[in-house]
Amino acid sequence: MTLFDLLFLVCAMALLVTCLRGLYLAARRRWMSLGSLVIKLATAIAVYLAVLLGVSIVSPARLLPLGEPQCADEWCIAVTGSARTATIDGTAARGTFDIVTVRVSNRGLGRRQREVDVYAYLMDAAGHTYQVSPAGEAALQHTGISGDSLTDFVDAGRSIERHLVFDVPVDVTDLRLIKATHHWTPAQLVIGDGQSIAHRPVGMQTHQVGSANGKNTTAP
């Protein structure tokens, strides 16, 4: 837990206490006190959001090296390698298939857990994004080596592996994997977090430096 995580928790608790105080004042019909409380609360929220957005805007984009995990509490994901191929099980790519191998791990010691709405996409140096290729995923699934789902449960202290397939232009460079979720998460309101509002997404390298985006590797 970072200092900003702790600050967020403190602010969340203060917000809860303030709301309860507001309900009390409303029940007692102390409207002037309630109005003053609302103004103070709105000011505090505005200041927090301004700091949140300011930090997000000025923070540089982070790029995690190959193999380094990106964690949400005890749930972690890391890219362990990538490979390129023109076809998978007879299915041809429009450009080239970039097969990214990821490891999802549970570094906790207690219970198994999962991220229910997590997904991943690729981003290139120009900011263009590439979603998972349904045709490529289906072809790899047919081979029986696609691995587990990103949303599967992971036992405490264990990990699972998944091969993600993307159809990208042949000449695309500096690809990085971005972990994302479809729904809102508290991390979006944590100052400085890689998932916070307006923050540049944290990327994970998909190839060894100097390997030309994995072109020198062998596809599964």
Phi, psi and chi 1 to 4 in degrees:
 res  aa     phi    psi   chi1   chi2   chi3   chi4
   1 MET       -  128.2  178.0  178.2  -67.9      -
   2 THR   -87.8  172.3   67.6      -      -      -
   3 LEU   -62.0  -37.2  179.4   61.2      -      -
   4 PHE   -70.9  -32.4  -73.9  125.9      -      -
   5 ASP   -61.9  -44.5  -69.8  -33.4      -      -
   6 LEU   -64.1  -41.1 -178.4   59.7      -      -
   7 LEU   -60.9  -41.5  175.2   61.6      -      -
   8 PHE   -62.3  -43.2  172.7   73.6      -      -
   9 LEU   -63.5  -41.4  -67.6  176.1      -      -
  10 VAL   -63.0  -44.4  170.3      -      -      -
  11 CYS   -64.5  -38.4  -70.2      -      -      -
  12 ALA   -64.2  -41.5      -      -      -      -
  13 MET   -65.9  -40.5  -69.5  -62.1  -61.3      -
  14 ALA   -63.6  -38.3      -      -      -      -
  15 LEU   -63.5  -42.8  176.1   61.6      -      -
  16 LEU   -62.1  -46.1  176.2   60.3      -      -
  17 VAL   -63.0  -40.2  171.1      -      -      -
  18 THR   -65.1  -40.9  -58.3      -      -      -
  19 CYS   -64.2  -40.9  -70.6      -      -      -
  20 LEU   -64.5  -39.8  -67.8  175.3      -      -
  21 ARG   -62.2  -40.0  172.9   67.2  175.2  169.4
  22 GLY   -63.6  -40.7      -      -      -      -
  23 LEU   -63.3  -39.3  -68.5  174.7      -      -
  24 TYR   -62.8  -45.9  168.7   78.3      -      -
  25 LEU   -65.2  -37.2  -67.1  174.7      -      -
  26 ALA   -66.1  -40.9      -      -      -      -
  27 ALA   -64.2  -32.3      -      -      -      -
  28 ARG   -88.6    0.9  -62.3  -65.4  -62.2  -89.6
  29 ARG    59.1   35.9  -61.6  179.6 -178.0  -85.8
  30 ARG   -95.3   76.3  -64.3  169.4   58.5  179.4
  31 TRP   -67.9  -36.9  -53.5  121.2      -      -
  32 MET   -65.1  -44.3  -69.1 -172.9   62.1      -
  33 SER   -65.0  -38.5  -63.4      -      -      -
  34 LEU   -64.6  -42.6  178.2   59.5      -      -
  35 GLY   -61.7  -42.8      -      -      -      -
  36 SER   -62.7  -39.7  176.9      -      -      -
  37 LEU   -64.7  -41.8 -177.6   66.8      -      -
  38 VAL   -63.2  -41.4  170.2      -      -      -
  39 ILE   -62.9  -44.7  -68.1  174.0      -      -
  40 LYS   -63.8  -40.6  -68.3  178.1 -179.1  177.8
  41 LEU   -64.8  -45.3  176.8   60.2      -      -
  42 ALA   -62.2  -38.4      -      -      -      -
  43 THR   -65.4  -44.3  -59.2      -      -      -
  44 ALA   -63.0  -42.0      -      -      -      -
  45 ILE   -65.1  -41.5  -68.5  176.1      -      -
  46 ALA   -63.1  -41.9      -      -      -      -
  47 VAL   -64.8  -43.8  169.9      -      -      -
  48 TYR   -61.9  -45.8 -176.6   89.7      -      -
  49 LEU   -65.5  -36.2  -69.5  178.0      -      -
  50 ALA   -63.6  -43.1      -      -      -      -
  51 VAL   -65.6  -42.9  173.7      -      -      -
  52 LEU   -56.8  -50.6  171.8   70.2      -      -
  53 LEU   -67.1  -39.5  -68.2  173.6      -      -
  54 GLY   -61.5  -45.9      -      -      -      -
  55 VAL   -64.7  -40.8  172.1      -      -      -
  56 SER   -62.3  -42.2  -66.7      -      -      -
  57 ILE   -68.4  -39.7  -68.2  171.5      -      -
  58 VAL   -87.6  -12.6  -57.7      -      -      -
  59 SER   -73.8  132.4  -64.2      -      -      -
  60 PRO   -72.2  157.1   27.8  -35.1      -      -
  61 ALA   -68.3  135.8      -      -      -      -
  62 ARG   -95.9  143.9  -68.8  179.5   57.2 -155.8
  63 LEU  -130.3  113.1 -179.9   60.8      -      -
  64 LEU   -82.6  135.1  -58.1  179.3      -      -
  65 PRO   -66.7  160.9   20.7  -29.0      -      -
  66 LEU   -54.1  127.9 -166.1   68.5      -      -
  67 GLY    94.3  -17.2      -      -      -      -
  68 GLU   -81.1  127.3 -177.6  172.0  -31.0      -
  69 PRO   -78.8  150.9   29.5  -35.1      -      -
  70 GLN  -110.0  121.9 -179.1 -178.2   -0.4      -
  71 CYS  -116.0  146.4  -61.0      -      -      -
  72 ALA  -121.6   99.2      -      -      -      -
  73 ASP    61.5 -115.7  -66.7  -32.8      -      -
  74 GLU  -100.6   -4.5  -63.9  174.3  -21.2      -
  75 TRP   -90.5  127.2 -175.5   95.4      -      -
  76 CYS  -132.1  150.6  -59.5      -      -      -
  77 ILE  -134.0  140.0 -177.7  171.6      -      -
  78 ALA  -144.2  145.4      -      -      -      -
  79 VAL   -87.2  128.9  174.4      -      -      -
  80 THR  -108.3   -9.8   59.4      -      -      -
  81 GLY   168.8  173.6      -      -      -      -
  82 SER  -154.1  162.5   68.0      -      -      -
  83 ALA  -152.3  154.7      -      -      -      -
  84 ARG  -120.5  144.9  -76.6 -167.3  168.5 -174.9
  85 THR  -155.5  149.2 -179.2      -      -      -
  86 ALA   -78.6  -29.3      -      -      -      -
  87 THR  -138.2  153.5   61.7      -      -      -
  88 ILE  -131.7  116.5  -60.6  175.8      -      -
  89 ASP    51.0   41.5 -164.4   38.7      -      -
  90 GLY    87.3   -7.5      -      -      -      -
  91 THR   -92.4  121.7  -60.7      -      -      -
  92 ALA   -91.5  142.3      -      -      -      -
  93 ALA   -82.5  153.6      -      -      -      -
  94 ARG   -69.8  -36.2  -70.5  176.0  -62.7  177.0
  95 GLY  -115.0  -90.9      -      -      -      -
  96 THR  -149.1  145.0 -175.1      -      -      -
  97 PHE   -80.0  125.2  -74.8  127.8      -      -
  98 ASP  -105.6  110.7 -156.8  -35.0      -      -
  99 ILE   -99.1  112.7  -54.5  173.7      -      -
 100 VAL  -105.3  125.5 -179.7      -      -      -
 101 THR   -95.6  125.4  -56.6      -      -      -
 102 VAL  -121.6  149.6  -62.2      -      -      -
 103 ARG  -114.9  124.0 -179.2  179.3   64.0 -112.6
 104 VAL  -105.3  126.0  176.3      -      -      -
 105 SER  -131.7  156.9   57.8      -      -      -
 106 ASN  -116.6  104.6  178.0   -1.6      -      -
 107 ARG   -86.4    5.7   62.4  179.9 -177.7  179.0
 108 GLY   -78.1  171.8      -      -      -      -
 109 LEU  -117.4   -0.1  -60.3  176.3      -      -
 110 GLY  -101.7  -80.9      -      -      -      -
 111 ARG  -118.0  160.3   58.7 -174.7  177.3   81.8
 112 ARG   -75.0  153.8   63.8  177.0 -169.3  156.6
 113 GLN  -153.7  171.9   56.1 -179.0  -77.7      -
 114 ARG  -157.2  164.9   63.5  173.0  178.0  168.5
 115 GLU  -104.5  115.4  -72.0  -75.7  -39.7      -
 116 VAL   -77.1  -20.5  -62.9      -      -      -
 117 ASP  -129.3   25.9 -157.9   24.9      -      -
 118 VAL   -83.1  146.4   68.3      -      -      -
 119 TYR  -148.8  177.1   69.1  100.8      -      -
 120 ALA  -143.2  151.6      -      -      -      -
 121 TYR  -143.8  164.9   61.7   90.4      -      -
 122 LEU  -100.0  147.9  -70.6 -178.7      -      -
 123 MET  -132.0  137.7  177.5 -177.0  -68.8      -
 124 ASP   -98.4 -178.1   64.3   19.7      -      -
 125 ALA   -63.4  -25.3      -      -      -      -
 126 ALA   -88.4   -2.1      -      -      -      -
 127 GLY    91.3    2.1      -      -      -      -
 128 HIS   -73.4  141.8  -59.1  130.9      -      -
 129 THR  -111.7  152.2   59.4      -      -      -
 130 TYR  -134.9  120.5  -52.3   91.7      -      -
 131 GLN   -85.0  164.8  -56.4  -62.6  -32.3      -
 132 VAL   -56.7  137.0  164.0      -      -      -
 133 SER   -83.9  113.8  166.1      -      -      -
 134 PRO   -58.0  -41.0  -24.9   35.8      -      -
 135 ALA   -66.3  -42.9      -      -      -      -
 136 GLY   -66.2  -41.3      -      -      -      -
 137 GLU   -63.1  -42.5  -70.8  -88.7  -74.9      -
 138 ALA   -64.0  -40.1      -      -      -      -
 139 ALA   -66.1  -42.1      -      -      -      -
 140 LEU   -68.5  -36.3 -164.9   63.6      -      -
 141 GLN   -61.0  -37.5 -179.1   72.6   34.2      -
 142 HIS   -64.6  -28.9 -173.0 -100.9      -      -
 143 THR   -76.0  -16.7   67.9      -      -      -
 144 GLY    84.4   12.4      -      -      -      -
 145 ILE  -121.1   16.7   61.4  171.9      -      -
 146 SER   -69.9  -27.0   56.9      -      -      -
 147 GLY    92.7 -168.1      -      -      -      -
 148 ASP   -79.5  167.6  -60.4  -68.4      -      -
 149 SER   -80.9  151.2  169.8      -      -      -
 150 LEU   -62.0  -24.7  -66.8 -177.4      -      -
 151 THR   -96.8    6.2   57.8      -      -      -
 152 ASP   -69.1  154.3  -78.8   -8.5      -      -
 153 PHE   -66.6  143.3  -84.4  104.9      -      -
 154 VAL  -123.5  125.8 -176.9      -      -      -
 155 ASP   -66.3  152.7  -68.3  -30.1      -      -
 156 ALA   -56.7  130.4      -      -      -      -
 157 GLY    76.4    6.3      -      -      -      -
 158 ARG  -117.0  177.7  -55.9  -63.2  -65.2  -86.7
 159 SER  -146.8  161.1   64.1      -      -      -
 160 ILE  -129.7  165.2   58.8  175.6      -      -
 161 GLU  -126.8  145.0 -171.1  174.3   77.8      -
 162 ARG  -140.9  138.1  173.3   71.5  179.1 -177.1
 163 HIS  -101.4  117.8  -61.2  -61.0      -      -
 164 LEU  -100.8  135.3  -58.5  172.6      -      -
 165 VAL  -112.3  127.6 -175.7      -      -      -
 166 PHE  -125.3  141.8  -56.5   88.1      -      -
 167 ASP  -101.3  108.2 -165.2  -23.1      -      -
 168 VAL  -123.7  157.8  -58.4      -      -      -
 169 PRO   -59.1  148.4  -24.2   34.6      -      -
 170 VAL   -61.6  -36.0  175.2      -      -      -
 171 ASP   -97.1   11.9   59.1  -11.2      -      -
 172 VAL   -67.7  145.3   70.5      -      -      -
 173 THR  -126.4  163.8   60.9      -      -      -
 174 ASP    50.8   50.2  -65.2  -29.2      -      -
 175 LEU   -74.2  142.6  -74.9  170.8      -      -
 176 ARG  -138.0  146.8   58.2 -162.8   59.7 -170.5
 177 LEU   -90.5  133.9 -171.7   78.1      -      -
 178 ILE  -115.0  125.0  -50.6  -65.4      -      -
 179 LYS   -88.3  135.8 -174.2 -149.3   81.0  170.8
 180 ALA  -146.6  169.9      -      -      -      -
 181 THR  -131.8  152.5   55.6      -      -      -
 182 HIS   -77.3  -23.2  -67.3  -71.3      -      -
 183 HIS  -111.8  169.6   63.4  -79.0      -      -
 184 TRP   -70.5  142.9  177.9   87.0      -      -
 185 THR  -131.9  152.4   65.0      -      -      -
 186 PRO   -56.4  -27.0  -25.9   35.0      -      -
 187 ALA   -59.6  -23.5      -      -      -      -
 188 GLN   -68.4  -15.5  -68.5  175.8  -86.8      -
 189 LEU  -108.6    8.8  -66.5  178.5      -      -
 190 VAL   -92.6  121.8  176.7      -      -      -
 191 ILE   -59.5  128.6  -63.8  172.8      -      -
 192 GLY    83.1   -7.8      -      -      -      -
 193 ASP   -69.7  145.6 -169.4  -83.0      -      -
 194 GLY   -62.7  -18.5      -      -      -      -
 195 GLN  -103.0    5.0  -60.1 -179.1   63.5      -
 196 SER   -68.3  161.1   60.3      -      -      -
 197 ILE   -55.9  130.9  -60.1  171.7      -      -
 198 ALA    69.8    3.1      -      -      -      -
 199 HIS   -78.8  139.7 -161.7  -72.0      -      -
 200 ARG   -63.2  134.0  -64.8  175.6 -179.2   84.3
 201 PRO   -64.3  146.1   23.7  -34.2      -      -
 202 VAL   -76.2  126.9  176.4      -      -      -
 203 GLY  -104.5  156.9      -      -      -      -
 204 MET  -122.8  126.1  -68.5  174.9  -82.6      -
 205 GLN   -56.3  141.3  -77.5 -175.6  -23.4      -
 206 THR  -108.1    1.9   60.5      -      -      -
 207 HIS  -152.8  158.5   63.0  -76.2      -      -
 208 GLN   -68.5  143.4  -67.9  -77.4    5.2      -
 209 VAL   -58.0  127.7  175.5      -      -      -
 210 GLY    91.2    1.7      -      -      -      -
 211 SER   -96.4    7.8   66.7      -      -      -
 212 ALA    57.4   52.2      -      -      -      -
 213 ASN    59.0   36.7  -72.3  -39.7      -      -
 214 GLY    82.6    8.5      -      -      -      -
 215 LYS   -65.5  -19.6  -68.1  179.9 -177.8  177.7
 216 ASN   -93.4    7.9   63.5  -17.4      -      -
 217 THR   -98.4  172.6   60.6      -      -      -
 218 THR  -108.1  129.8  -57.5      -      -      -
 219 ALA   -68.5  148.3      -      -      -      -
 220 PRO   -61.6      -  -21.4   31.6      -      -
